[in-house]
Amino acid sequence: MKFRFSGYLIVMLLIFVALAGCSFQTPAKQDSRSHSLSQPLHKTQSKKVTVPTVSSMNRKSIHTVANPDSTLVLVNKFFKLPDHYVPRHLVTADVRFIDGGKSEKDKMQRVAASALKRMFDAAKKDHVPLAGVSAYRSFKMQTRLFDYYSDIDGKKQALKYSALPGTSEHETGLAIDVSGISGAYAASTAFNTTPEARWLARHARDFGFIVRYPEGKEQVTGYEYEAWHIRYVGVKAARTIAGRGMTLEEYLGKVPVKNNYQWLTLIV
């Protein structure tokens, strides 16, 4: 009887151990399976945090201007022209361009082209001859240009010196990039220290032009200093803006970029 009882205990102990082994293995198998399944489940159920993109910025942050034909129209990172806008009275500017050919970038609105001709003639008399680099750009051309710069430097960097389609001043027909007659340093930071740049800073206002992106105003304009990019606003406004060291945003009492410049250049 004692032997049978001991044997019974041994059998029961073996059964307990076997069951215990199963109980330890089962959770391990379940954990492994549930972990592999939890990955897609977690992605599906969790709310994804996204940063703004250029497309969402267009919808939410950029406003279409109501006065695209005004010589004082404000076009920048937060104020855009109507889609596929084409300025009225575009004419070929009667000045020398460094490419020597005829294309849309040789055009400006008539009032700006006339003023540009007078300014170039005056600069020549002062022995600082100027040449045009790029004036008008269509929406299509600006799209191609911005995409090109984005491919090279990335969108974050491109936004510091190039504009999204619809937000470029070149699309107004009132802006032009200029250089010296040789074309040296055209549209480059090296131009900022040239005699041509100094002449423009002193005299462009007398012909209705301003240096649109002046040094030290990057947080207002949203762009790096560009001594070569001038914009026609009319003589009265130009003299006030340049004389007071202002930007067009400040002159119009609209500074949409100042508090958003850093955010804007970091989101894409």
Secondary structure, DSSP 4 states (H G I P E B T S, - for coil): -HHHHHHHHHHHHHHHHHHHHHHHHHHHHHHHHHHHHHHHHHHHHSPPP----HHHHHHHH-EE-S-TTSTT---BTTEEPPTT---SSEEE-SS-BTT-S-SGGGEEEHHHHHHHHHHHHHHHHTT--EEEEE----HHHHHHHHHHHHHHH-HHHHTTTS--TT--GGGGTSEEEEEETT-TTTTSGGGGGSHHHHHHHHHGGGGTEEEEE-TT-HHHHSS--EEEEEEE--HHHHHHHHHTT--HHHHHT--SSTTTHHHHHH--
